[in-house]
């Protein structure tokens, strides 16, 4: 069974066409995925469709690295699974 982080990375690689080797916990999410303000909307849609929870736009500015992203997403996935 794949880890949650592996699943997250897979959909990010697919949706944003980024090389697997560039996704590291310390890497900058915005720079690695080449996100502009419109891409953040895409990221929200991708999270909601792949992971099944709503994202609050005010939460996004605090997400700098992939580790920040994992720390944001993983508790919400587990919360949803146990709801």
PDB file of N, CA, C and O in Angstrom:
ATOM      1  N   UNK A   1       0.841  -1.193   0.000  1.00  0.00           N
ATOM      2  CA  UNK A   1       0.000   0.000   0.000  1.00  0.00           C
ATOM      3  C   UNK A   1       0.888   1.261   0.000  1.00  0.00           C
ATOM      4  O   UNK A   1       1.871   1.347   0.736  1.00  0.00           O
ATOM      5  N   UNK A   2       0.523   2.196  -0.817  1.00  0.00           N
ATOM      6  CA  UNK A   2       1.300   3.428  -0.922  1.00  0.00           C
ATOM      7  C   UNK A   2       1.032   4.347   0.260  1.00  0.00           C
ATOM      8  O   UNK A   2      -0.069   4.389   0.809  1.00  0.00           O
ATOM      9  N   UNK A   3       2.058   5.070   0.627  1.00  0.00           N
ATOM     10  CA  UNK A   3       1.877   6.030   1.709  1.00  0.00           C
ATOM     11  C   UNK A   3       1.059   7.218   1.196  1.00  0.00           C
ATOM     12  O   UNK A   3       0.931   7.439  -0.008  1.00  0.00           O
ATOM     13  N   UNK A   4       0.526   7.953   2.125  1.00  0.00           N
ATOM     14  CA  UNK A   4      -0.245   9.147   1.778  1.00  0.00           C
ATOM     15  C   UNK A   4       0.627  10.131   1.010  1.00  0.00           C
ATOM     16  O   UNK A   4       0.173  10.741   0.042  1.00  0.00           O
ATOM     17  N   UNK A   5       1.877  10.288   1.436  1.00  0.00           N
ATOM     18  CA  UNK A   5       2.775  11.223   0.758  1.00  0.00           C
ATOM     19  C   UNK A   5       3.035  10.778  -0.681  1.00  0.00           C
ATOM     20  O   UNK A   5       3.076  11.608  -1.589  1.00  0.00           O
ATOM     21  N   UNK A   6       3.211   9.473  -0.892  1.00  0.00           N
ATOM     22  CA  UNK A   6       3.404   8.977  -2.262  1.00  0.00           C
ATOM     23  C   UNK A   6       2.187   9.281  -3.134  1.00  0.00           C
ATOM     24  O   UNK A   6       2.333   9.669  -4.293  1.00  0.00           O
ATOM     25  N   UNK A   7       1.004   9.107  -2.588  1.00  0.00           N
ATOM     26  CA  UNK A   7      -0.221   9.405  -3.343  1.00  0.00           C
ATOM     27  C   UNK A   7      -0.308  10.894  -3.672  1.00  0.00           C
ATOM     28  O   UNK A   7      -0.656  11.275  -4.789  1.00  0.00           O
ATOM     29  N   UNK A   8       0.011  11.724  -2.688  1.00  0.00           N
ATOM     30  CA  UNK A   8      -0.017  13.174  -2.905  1.00  0.00           C
ATOM     31  C   UNK A   8       0.982  13.542  -4.007  1.00  0.00           C
ATOM     32  O   UNK A   8       0.650  14.280  -4.935  1.00  0.00           O
ATOM     33  N   UNK A   9       2.199  13.023  -3.896  1.00  0.00           N
ATOM     34  CA  UNK A   9       3.221  13.325  -4.894  1.00  0.00           C
ATOM     35  C   UNK A   9       2.800  12.882  -6.283  1.00  0.00           C
ATOM     36  O   UNK A   9       3.040  13.595  -7.258  1.00  0.00           O
ATOM     37  N   UNK A  10       2.172  11.709  -6.390  1.00  0.00           N
ATOM     38  CA  UNK A  10       1.737  11.207  -7.691  1.00  0.00           C
ATOM     39  C   UNK A  10       0.778  12.178  -8.376  1.00  0.00           C
ATOM     40  O   UNK A  10       0.948  12.490  -9.554  1.00  0.00           O
ATOM     41  N   UNK A  11      -0.217  12.650  -7.651  1.00  0.00           N
ATOM     42  CA  UNK A  11      -1.154  13.546  -8.322  1.00  0.00           C
ATOM     43  C   UNK A  11      -0.538  14.903  -8.602  1.00  0.00           C
ATOM     44  O   UNK A  11      -0.911  15.548  -9.581  1.00  0.00           O
ATOM     45  N   UNK A  12       0.399  15.360  -7.771  1.00  0.00           N
ATOM     46  CA  UNK A  12       1.084  16.624  -8.061  1.00  0.00           C
ATOM     47  C   UNK A  12       1.943  16.490  -9.318  1.00  0.00           C
ATOM     48  O   UNK A  12       1.964  17.386 -10.162  1.00  0.00           O
ATOM     49  N   UNK A  13       2.648  15.371  -9.435  1.00  0.00           N
ATOM     50  CA  UNK A  13       3.485  15.119 -10.616  1.00  0.00           C
ATOM     51  C   UNK A  13       2.619  15.091 -11.868  1.00  0.00           C
ATOM     52  O   UNK A  13       2.964  15.684 -12.890  1.00  0.00           O
ATOM     53  N   UNK A  14       1.493  14.397 -11.774  1.00  0.00           N
ATOM     54  CA  UNK A  14       0.591  14.272 -12.920  1.00  0.00           C
ATOM     55  C   UNK A  14      -0.049  15.612 -13.290  1.00  0.00           C
ATOM     56  O   UNK A  14      -0.048  16.003 -14.458  1.00  0.00           O
ATOM     57  N   UNK A  15      -0.586  16.301 -12.308  1.00  0.00           N
ATOM     58  CA  UNK A  15      -1.318  17.541 -12.579  1.00  0.00           C
ATOM     59  C   UNK A  15      -0.419  18.700 -12.988  1.00  0.00           C
ATOM     60  O   UNK A  15      -0.803  19.517 -13.825  1.00  0.00           O
ATOM     61  N   UNK A  16       0.777  18.779 -12.405  1.00  0.00           N
ATOM     62  CA  UNK A  16       1.634  19.938 -12.644  1.00  0.00           C
ATOM     63  C   UNK A  16       2.864  19.619 -13.483  1.00  0.00           C
ATOM     64  O   UNK A  16       3.734  20.466 -13.689  1.00  0.00           O
ATOM     65  N   UNK A  17       2.917  18.348 -13.975  1.00  0.00           N
ATOM     66  CA  UNK A  17       3.979  17.919 -14.889  1.00  0.00           C
ATOM     67  C   UNK A  17       5.365  18.310 -14.380  1.00  0.00           C
ATOM     68  O   UNK A  17       6.136  18.985 -15.062  1.00  0.00           O
ATOM     69  N   UNK A  18       5.648  17.867 -13.170  1.00  0.00           N
ATOM     70  CA  UNK A  18       6.935  18.145 -12.537  1.00  0.00           C
ATOM     71  C   UNK A  18       7.687  16.826 -12.369  1.00  0.00           C
ATOM     72  O   UNK A  18       7.078  15.771 -12.188  1.00  0.00           O
ATOM     73  N   UNK A  19       9.004  16.895 -12.431  1.00  0.00           N
ATOM     74  CA  UNK A  19       9.818  15.698 -12.276  1.00  0.00           C
ATOM     75  C   UNK A  19       9.769  15.197 -10.839  1.00  0.00           C
ATOM     76  O   UNK A  19       9.795  15.979  -9.888  1.00  0.00           O
ATOM     77  N   UNK A  20       9.699  13.900 -10.705  1.00  0.00           N
ATOM     78  CA  UNK A  20       9.640  13.268  -9.391  1.00  0.00           C
ATOM     79  C   UNK A  20      10.796  13.702  -8.506  1.00  0.00           C
ATOM     80  O   UNK A  20      10.614  13.947  -7.313  1.00  0.00           O
ATOM     81  N   UNK A  21      11.973  13.797  -9.082  1.00  0.00           N
ATOM     82  CA  UNK A  21      13.171  14.122  -8.296  1.00  0.00           C
ATOM     83  C   UNK A  21      13.125  15.519  -7.687  1.00  0.00           C
ATOM     84  O   UNK A  21      13.856  15.801  -6.737  1.00  0.00           O
ATOM     85  N   UNK A  22      12.282  16.391  -8.215  1.00  0.00           N
ATOM     86  CA  UNK A  22      12.194  17.763  -7.703  1.00  0.00           C
ATOM     87  C   UNK A  22      11.305  17.875  -6.474  1.00  0.00           C
ATOM     88  O   UNK A  22      11.350  18.878  -5.762  1.00  0.00           O
ATOM     89  N   UNK A  23      10.499  16.853  -6.222  1.00  0.00           N
ATOM     90  CA  UNK A  23       9.593  16.900  -5.077  1.00  0.00           C
ATOM     91  C   UNK A  23      10.302  16.327  -3.861  1.00  0.00           C
ATOM     92  O   UNK A  23      10.487  15.117  -3.733  1.00  0.00           O
ATOM     93  N   UNK A  24      10.691  17.224  -2.979  1.00  0.00           N
ATOM     94  CA  UNK A  24      11.364  16.872  -1.729  1.00  0.00           C
ATOM     95  C   UNK A  24      10.705  17.666  -0.615  1.00  0.00           C
ATOM     96  O   UNK A  24      10.210  18.767  -0.859  1.00  0.00           O
ATOM     97  N   UNK A  25      10.686  17.136   0.606  1.00  0.00           N
ATOM     98  CA  UNK A  25      10.004  17.844   1.704  1.00  0.00           C
ATOM     99  C   UNK A  25      10.444  19.295   1.869  1.00  0.00           C
ATOM    100  O   UNK A  25       9.625  20.161   2.177  1.00  0.00           O
ATOM    101  N   UNK A  26      11.734  19.566   1.667  1.00  0.00           N
ATOM    102  CA  UNK A  26      12.237  20.926   1.891  1.00  0.00           C
ATOM    103  C   UNK A  26      12.088  21.840   0.674  1.00  0.00           C
ATOM    104  O   UNK A  26      12.328  23.043   0.774  1.00  0.00           O
ATOM    105  N   UNK A  27      11.697  21.286  -0.465  1.00  0.00           N
ATOM    106  CA  UNK A  27      11.583  22.084  -1.698  1.00  0.00           C
ATOM    107  C   UNK A  27      10.428  23.080  -1.590  1.00  0.00           C
ATOM    108  O   UNK A  27       9.419  22.815  -0.937  1.00  0.00           O
ATOM    109  N   UNK A  28      10.599  24.220  -2.238  1.00  0.00           N
ATOM    110  CA  UNK A  28       9.569  25.252  -2.262  1.00  0.00           C
ATOM    111  C   UNK A  28       8.443  24.810  -3.192  1.00  0.00           C
ATOM    112  O   UNK A  28       8.673  24.557  -4.375  1.00  0.00           O
ATOM    113  N   UNK A  29       7.242  24.718  -2.662  1.00  0.00           N
ATOM    114  CA  UNK A  29       6.082  24.237  -3.425  1.00  0.00           C
ATOM    115  C   UNK A  29       5.803  25.121  -4.637  1.00  0.00           C
ATOM    116  O   UNK A  29       5.643  24.629  -5.754  1.00  0.00           O
ATOM    117  N   UNK A  30       5.749  26.418  -4.405  1.00  0.00           N
ATOM    118  CA  UNK A  30       5.413  27.365  -5.480  1.00  0.00           C
ATOM    119  C   UNK A  30       6.432  27.311  -6.607  1.00  0.00           C
ATOM    120  O   UNK A  30       6.059  27.257  -7.778  1.00  0.00           O
ATOM    121  N   UNK A  31       7.718  27.324  -6.262  1.00  0.00           N
ATOM    122  CA  UNK A  31       8.762  27.307  -7.284  1.00  0.00           C
ATOM    123  C   UNK A  31       8.830  25.970  -8.004  1.00  0.00           C
ATOM    124  O   UNK A  31       8.957  25.929  -9.228  1.00  0.00           O
ATOM    125  N   UNK A  32       8.748  24.877  -7.255  1.00  0.00           N
ATOM    126  CA  UNK A  32       8.860  23.544  -7.848  1.00  0.00           C
ATOM    127  C   UNK A  32       7.710  23.260  -8.811  1.00  0.00           C
ATOM    128  O   UNK A  32       7.919  22.713  -9.894  1.00  0.00           O
ATOM    129  N   UNK A  33       6.504  23.632  -8.413  1.00  0.00           N
ATOM    130  CA  UNK A  33       5.334  23.389  -9.270  1.00  0.00           C
ATOM    131  C   UNK A  33       5.086  24.543 -10.237  1.00  0.00           C
ATOM    132  O   UNK A  33       4.161  24.487 -11.047  1.00  0.00           O
ATOM    133  N   UNK A  34       5.903  25.579 -10.156  1.00  0.00           N
ATOM    134  CA  UNK A  34       5.789  26.751 -11.016  1.00  0.00           C
ATOM    135  C   UNK A  34       4.383  27.347 -10.943  1.00  0.00           C
ATOM    136  O   UNK A  34       3.715  27.539 -11.959  1.00  0.00           O
ATOM    137  N   UNK A  35       3.955  27.634  -9.710  1.00  0.00           N
ATOM    138  CA  UNK A  35       2.598  28.125  -9.472  1.00  0.00           C
ATOM    139  C   UNK A  35       2.525  29.643  -9.550  1.00  0.00           C
ATOM    140  O   UNK A  35       3.341  30.353  -8.962  1.00  0.00           O
ATOM    141  N   UNK A  36       1.534  30.124 -10.287  1.00  0.00           N
ATOM    142  CA  UNK A  36       1.185  31.537 -10.206  1.00  0.00           C
ATOM    143  C   UNK A  36      -0.170  31.600  -9.503  1.00  0.00           C
ATOM    144  O   UNK A  36      -0.677  30.572  -9.055  1.00  0.00           O
ATOM    145  N   UNK A  37      -0.751  32.765  -9.402  1.00  0.00           N
ATOM    146  CA  UNK A  37      -1.994  32.877  -8.625  1.00  0.00           C
ATOM    147  C   UNK A  37      -3.121  32.014  -9.191  1.00  0.00           C
ATOM    148  O   UNK A  37      -3.916  31.469  -8.425  1.00  0.00           O
ATOM    149  N   UNK A  38      -3.203  31.883 -10.494  1.00  0.00           N
ATOM    150  CA  UNK A  38      -4.240  31.030 -11.083  1.00  0.00           C
ATOM    151  C   UNK A  38      -3.973  29.555 -10.805  1.00  0.00           C
ATOM    152  O   UNK A  38      -4.904  28.772 -10.615  1.00  0.00           O
ATOM    153  N   UNK A  39      -2.685  29.179 -10.781  1.00  0.00           N
ATOM    154  CA  UNK A  39      -2.343  27.791 -10.505  1.00  0.00           C
ATOM    155  C   UNK A  39      -2.732  27.387  -9.089  1.00  0.00           C
ATOM    156  O   UNK A  39      -3.020  26.218  -8.831  1.00  0.00           O
ATOM    157  N   UNK A  40      -2.740  28.357  -8.166  1.00  0.00           N
ATOM    158  CA  UNK A  40      -3.179  28.034  -6.810  1.00  0.00           C
ATOM    159  C   UNK A  40      -4.641  27.604  -6.818  1.00  0.00           C
ATOM    160  O   UNK A  40      -5.042  26.746  -6.031  1.00  0.00           O
ATOM    161  N   UNK A  41      -5.427  28.188  -7.691  1.00  0.00           N
ATOM    162  CA  UNK A  41      -6.826  27.762  -7.835  1.00  0.00           C
ATOM    163  C   UNK A  41      -6.867  26.322  -8.326  1.00  0.00           C
ATOM    164  O   UNK A  41      -7.650  25.509  -7.835  1.00  0.00           O
ATOM    165  N   UNK A  42      -6.004  26.010  -9.313  1.00  0.00           N
ATOM    166  CA  UNK A  42      -5.913  24.631  -9.805  1.00  0.00           C
ATOM    167  C   UNK A  42      -5.509  23.684  -8.681  1.00  0.00           C
ATOM    168  O   UNK A  42      -6.048  22.584  -8.559  1.00  0.00           O
ATOM    169  N   UNK A  43      -4.557  24.123  -7.865  1.00  0.00           N
ATOM    170  CA  UNK A  43      -4.099  23.293  -6.748  1.00  0.00           C
ATOM    171  C   UNK A  43      -5.250  23.003  -5.793  1.00  0.00           C
ATOM    172  O   UNK A  43      -5.403  21.871  -5.335  1.00  0.00           O
ATOM    173  N   UNK A  44      -6.053  24.005  -5.490  1.00  0.00           N
ATOM    174  CA  UNK A  44      -7.212  23.819  -4.610  1.00  0.00           C
ATOM    175  C   UNK A  44      -8.178  22.807  -5.219  1.00  0.00           C
ATOM    176  O   UNK A  44      -8.663  21.915  -4.522  1.00  0.00           O
ATOM    177  N   UNK A  45      -8.460  22.940  -6.511  1.00  0.00           N
ATOM    178  CA  UNK A  45      -9.378  22.026  -7.203  1.00  0.00           C
ATOM    179  C   UNK A  45      -8.826  20.602  -7.183  1.00  0.00           C
ATOM    180  O   UNK A  45      -9.563  19.644  -6.948  1.00  0.00           O
ATOM    181  N   UNK A  46      -7.514  20.472  -7.433  1.00  0.00           N
ATOM    182  CA  UNK A  46      -6.874  19.160  -7.441  1.00  0.00           C
ATOM    183  C   UNK A  46      -6.945  18.521  -6.050  1.00  0.00           C
ATOM    184  O   UNK A  46      -7.246  17.334  -5.930  1.00  0.00           O
ATOM    185  N   UNK A  47      -6.676  19.286  -5.025  1.00  0.00           N
ATOM    186  CA  UNK A  47      -6.757  18.766  -3.655  1.00  0.00           C
ATOM    187  C   UNK A  47      -8.179  18.294  -3.363  1.00  0.00           C
ATOM    188  O   UNK A  47      -8.389  17.195  -2.849  1.00  0.00           O
ATOM    189  N   UNK A  48      -9.138  19.133  -3.694  1.00  0.00           N
ATOM    190  CA  UNK A  48     -10.530  18.794  -3.393  1.00  0.00           C
ATOM    191  C   UNK A  48     -10.987  17.565  -4.174  1.00  0.00           C
ATOM    192  O   UNK A  48     -11.708  16.726  -3.634  1.00  0.00           O
ATOM    193  N   UNK A  49     -10.575  17.446  -5.443  1.00  0.00           N
ATOM    194  CA  UNK A  49     -11.029  16.303  -6.235  1.00  0.00           C
ATOM    195  C   UNK A  49     -10.282  15.016  -5.881  1.00  0.00           C
ATOM    196  O   UNK A  49     -10.889  13.946  -5.851  1.00  0.00           O
ATOM    197  N   UNK A  50      -8.984  15.100  -5.614  1.00  0.00           N
ATOM    198  CA  UNK A  50      -8.200  13.905  -5.303  1.00  0.00           C
ATOM    199  C   UNK A  50      -8.301  13.483  -3.843  1.00  0.00           C
ATOM    200  O   UNK A  50      -8.279  12.290  -3.541  1.00  0.00           O
ATOM    201  N   UNK A  51      -8.407  14.428  -2.958  1.00  0.00           N
ATOM    202  CA  UNK A  51      -8.329  14.103  -1.538  1.00  0.00           C
ATOM    203  C   UNK A  51      -9.654  14.257  -0.806  1.00  0.00           C
ATOM    204  O   UNK A  51      -9.804  13.786   0.322  1.00  0.00           O
ATOM    205  N   UNK A  52     -10.610  14.913  -1.442  1.00  0.00           N
ATOM    206  CA  UNK A  52     -11.963  14.925  -0.930  1.00  0.00           C
ATOM    207  C   UNK A  52     -12.255  15.826   0.254  1.00  0.00           C
ATOM    208  O   UNK A  52     -13.153  15.532   1.043  1.00  0.00           O
ATOM    209  N   UNK A  53     -11.526  16.904   0.394  1.00  0.00           N
ATOM    210  CA  UNK A  53     -11.887  17.866   1.434  1.00  0.00           C
ATOM    211  C   UNK A  53     -11.739  19.276   0.884  1.00  0.00           C
ATOM    212  O   UNK A  53     -11.003  19.518  -0.072  1.00  0.00           O
ATOM    213  N   UNK A  54     -12.450  20.191   1.506  1.00  0.00           N
ATOM    214  CA  UNK A  54     -12.438  21.593   1.079  1.00  0.00           C
ATOM    215  C   UNK A  54     -11.211  22.303   1.629  1.00  0.00           C
ATOM    216  O   UNK A  54     -10.799  22.081   2.767  1.00  0.00           O
ATOM    217  N   UNK A  55     -10.643  23.154   0.802  1.00  0.00           N
ATOM    218  CA  UNK A  55      -9.475  23.933   1.188  1.00  0.00           C
ATOM    219  C   UNK A  55      -9.918  25.362   1.446  1.00  0.00           C
ATOM    220  O   UNK A  55     -10.669  25.940   0.660  1.00  0.00           O
ATOM    221  N   UNK A  56      -9.453  25.925   2.543  1.00  0.00           N
ATOM    222  CA  UNK A  56      -9.732  27.329   2.830  1.00  0.00           C
ATOM    223  C   UNK A  56      -8.629  28.162   2.190  1.00  0.00           C
ATOM    224  O   UNK A  56      -7.454  27.963   2.501  1.00  0.00           O
ATOM    225  N   UNK A  57      -8.978  29.085   1.310  1.00  0.00           N
ATOM    226  CA  UNK A  57      -7.957  29.894   0.640  1.00  0.00           C
ATOM    227  C   UNK A  57      -7.010  30.598   1.612  1.00  0.00           C
ATOM    228  O   UNK A  57      -5.838  30.806   1.298  1.00  0.00           O
ATOM    229  N   UNK A  58      -7.513  30.961   2.783  1.00  0.00           N
ATOM    230  CA  UNK A  58      -6.653  31.657   3.747  1.00  0.00           C
ATOM    231  C   UNK A  58      -5.577  30.738   4.336  1.00  0.00           C
ATOM    232  O   UNK A  58      -4.630  31.220   4.959  1.00  0.00           O
ATOM    233  N   UNK A  59      -5.713  29.410   4.143  1.00  0.00           N
ATOM    234  CA  UNK A  59      -4.700  28.471   4.633  1.00  0.00           C
ATOM    235  C   UNK A  59      -3.482  28.405   3.710  1.00  0.00           C
ATOM    236  O   UNK A  59      -2.388  28.059   4.156  1.00  0.00           O
ATOM    237  N   UNK A  60      -3.660  28.730   2.442  1.00  0.00           N
ATOM    238  CA  UNK A  60      -2.599  28.537   1.462  1.00  0.00           C
ATOM    239  C   UNK A  60      -1.346  29.392   1.657  1.00  0.00           C
ATOM    240  O   UNK A  60      -0.247  28.889   1.423  1.00  0.00           O
ATOM    241  N   UNK A  61      -1.450  30.648   2.070  1.00  0.00           N
ATOM    242  CA  UNK A  61      -0.213  31.440   2.208  1.00  0.00           C
ATOM    243  C   UNK A  61       0.807  30.844   3.174  1.00  0.00           C
ATOM    244  O   UNK A  61       2.000  31.112   3.037  1.00  0.00           O
ATOM    245  N   UNK A  62       0.384  30.065   4.120  1.00  0.00           N
ATOM    246  CA  UNK A  62       1.303  29.462   5.075  1.00  0.00           C
ATOM    247  C   UNK A  62       2.005  28.227   4.557  1.00  0.00           C
ATOM    248  O   UNK A  62       2.885  27.684   5.224  1.00  0.00           O
ATOM    249  N   UNK A  63       1.622  27.775   3.368  1.00  0.00           N
ATOM    250  CA  UNK A  63       2.213  26.567   2.802  1.00  0.00           C
ATOM    251  C   UNK A  63       3.355  26.977   1.876  1.00  0.00           C
ATOM    252  O   UNK A  63       3.133  27.452   0.762  1.00  0.00           O
ATOM    253  N   UNK A  64       4.582  26.784   2.361  1.00  0.00           N
ATOM    254  CA  UNK A  64       5.758  27.183   1.594  1.00  0.00           C
ATOM    255  C   UNK A  64       6.455  25.971   0.972  1.00  0.00           C
ATOM    256  O   UNK A  64       6.735  25.953  -0.227  1.00  0.00           O
ATOM    257  N   UNK A  65       6.729  24.967   1.794  1.00  0.00           N
ATOM    258  CA  UNK A  65       7.462  23.790   1.325  1.00  0.00           C
ATOM    259  C   UNK A  65       6.498  22.619   1.104  1.00  0.00           C
ATOM    260  O   UNK A  65       5.324  22.684   1.469  1.00  0.00           O
ATOM    261  N   UNK A  66       7.017  21.561   0.505  1.00  0.00           N
ATOM    262  CA  UNK A  66       6.205  20.357   0.371  1.00  0.00           C
ATOM    263  C   UNK A  66       5.864  19.799   1.745  1.00  0.00           C
ATOM    264  O   UNK A  66       4.773  19.263   1.940  1.00  0.00           O
ATOM    265  N   UNK A  67       6.789  19.917   2.708  1.00  0.00           N
ATOM    266  CA  UNK A  67       6.507  19.437   4.059  1.00  0.00           C
ATOM    267  C   UNK A  67       5.342  20.214   4.663  1.00  0.00           C
ATOM    268  O   UNK A  67       4.484  19.632   5.326  1.00  0.00           O
ATOM    269  N   UNK A  68       5.307  21.522   4.438  1.00  0.00           N
ATOM    270  CA  UNK A  68       4.161  22.323   4.897  1.00  0.00           C
ATOM    271  C   UNK A  68       2.868  21.791   4.273  1.00  0.00           C
ATOM    272  O   UNK A  68       1.838  21.681   4.937  1.00  0.00           O
ATOM    273  N   UNK A  69       2.950  21.468   2.990  1.00  0.00           N
ATOM    274  CA  UNK A  69       1.792  20.955   2.255  1.00  0.00           C
ATOM    275  C   UNK A  69       1.334  19.631   2.862  1.00  0.00           C
ATOM    276  O   UNK A  69       0.145  19.435   3.115  1.00  0.00           O
ATOM    277  N   UNK A  70       2.296  18.716   3.096  1.00  0.00           N
ATOM    278  CA  UNK A  70       1.945  17.431   3.709  1.00  0.00           C
ATOM    279  C   UNK A  70       1.333  17.650   5.090  1.00  0.00           C
ATOM    280  O   UNK A  70       0.342  17.014   5.449  1.00  0.00           O
ATOM    281  N   UNK A  71       1.940  18.564   5.864  1.00  0.00           N
ATOM    282  CA  UNK A  71       1.442  18.832   7.217  1.00  0.00           C
ATOM    283  C   UNK A  71       0.033  19.415   7.194  1.00  0.00           C
ATOM    284  O   UNK A  71      -0.725  19.242   8.148  1.00  0.00           O
ATOM    285  N   UNK A  72      -0.318  20.095   6.125  1.00  0.00           N
ATOM    286  CA  UNK A  72      -1.657  20.664   5.964  1.00  0.00           C
ATOM    287  C   UNK A  72      -2.653  19.579   5.518  1.00  0.00           C
ATOM    288  O   UNK A  72      -3.757  19.476   6.052  1.00  0.00           O
ATOM    289  N   UNK A  73      -2.240  18.781   4.536  1.00  0.00           N
ATOM    290  CA  UNK A  73      -3.151  17.842   3.877  1.00  0.00           C
ATOM    291  C   UNK A  73      -3.391  16.571   4.693  1.00  0.00           C
ATOM    292  O   UNK A  73      -4.536  16.144   4.839  1.00  0.00           O
ATOM    293  N   UNK A  74      -2.342  15.969   5.219  1.00  0.00           N
ATOM    294  CA  UNK A  74      -2.463  14.642   5.836  1.00  0.00           C
ATOM    295  C   UNK A  74      -3.448  14.612   7.015  1.00  0.00           C
ATOM    296  O   UNK A  74      -4.275  13.701   7.064  1.00  0.00           O
ATOM    297  N   UNK A  75      -3.407  15.539   7.950  1.00  0.00           N
ATOM    298  CA  UNK A  75      -4.411  15.484   9.041  1.00  0.00           C
ATOM    299  C   UNK A  75      -5.841  15.597   8.523  1.00  0.00           C
ATOM    300  O   UNK A  75      -6.755  15.000   9.092  1.00  0.00           O
ATOM    301  N   UNK A  76      -6.036  16.340   7.475  1.00  0.00           N
ATOM    302  CA  UNK A  76      -7.393  16.515   6.916  1.00  0.00           C
ATOM    303  C   UNK A  76      -7.861  15.236   6.220  1.00  0.00           C
ATOM    304  O   UNK A  76      -9.047  14.908   6.256  1.00  0.00           O
ATOM    305  N   UNK A  77      -6.937  14.518   5.591  1.00  0.00           N
ATOM    306  CA  UNK A  77      -7.288  13.236   4.972  1.00  0.00           C
ATOM    307  C   UNK A  77      -7.714  12.268   6.069  1.00  0.00           C
ATOM    308  O   UNK A  77      -8.754  11.619   5.958  1.00  0.00           O
ATOM    309  N   UNK A  78      -6.913  12.169   7.129  1.00  0.00           N
ATOM    310  CA  UNK A  78      -7.220  11.249   8.226  1.00  0.00           C
ATOM    311  C   UNK A  78      -8.510  11.631   8.941  1.00  0.00           C
ATOM    312  O   UNK A  78      -9.286  10.765   9.345  1.00  0.00           O
ATOM    313  N   UNK A  79      -8.733  12.929   9.094  1.00  0.00           N
ATOM    314  CA  UNK A  79      -9.961  13.405   9.736  1.00  0.00           C
ATOM    315  C   UNK A  79     -11.171  12.986   8.903  1.00  0.00           C
ATOM    316  O   UNK A  79     -12.191  12.559   9.444  1.00  0.00           O
ATOM    317  N   UNK A  80     -11.046  13.114   7.581  1.00  0.00           N
ATOM    318  CA  UNK A  80     -12.144  12.749   6.677  1.00  0.00           C
ATOM    319  C   UNK A  80     -12.402  11.242   6.736  1.00  0.00           C
ATOM    320  O   UNK A  80     -13.554  10.806   6.733  1.00  0.00           O
ATOM    321  N   UNK A  81     -11.323  10.444   6.791  1.00  0.00           N
ATOM    322  CA  UNK A  81     -11.467   8.989   6.814  1.00  0.00           C
ATOM    323  C   UNK A  81     -12.136   8.497   8.099  1.00  0.00           C
ATOM    324  O   UNK A  81     -12.789   7.453   8.107  1.00  0.00           O
ATOM    325  N   UNK A  82     -11.967   9.254   9.180  1.00  0.00           N
ATOM    326  CA  UNK A  82     -12.534   8.840  10.456  1.00  0.00           C
ATOM    327  C   UNK A  82     -13.850   9.546  10.787  1.00  0.00           C
ATOM    328  O   UNK A  82     -14.386   9.399  11.886  1.00  0.00           O
ATOM    329  N   UNK A  83     -14.353  10.302   9.836  1.00  0.00           N
ATOM    330  CA  UNK A  83     -15.610  11.042  10.070  1.00  0.00           C
ATOM    331  C   UNK A  83     -16.806  10.136   9.893  1.00  0.00           C
ATOM    332  O   UNK A  83     -17.944  10.580  10.049  1.00  0.00           O
TER     333      UNK A  83
END
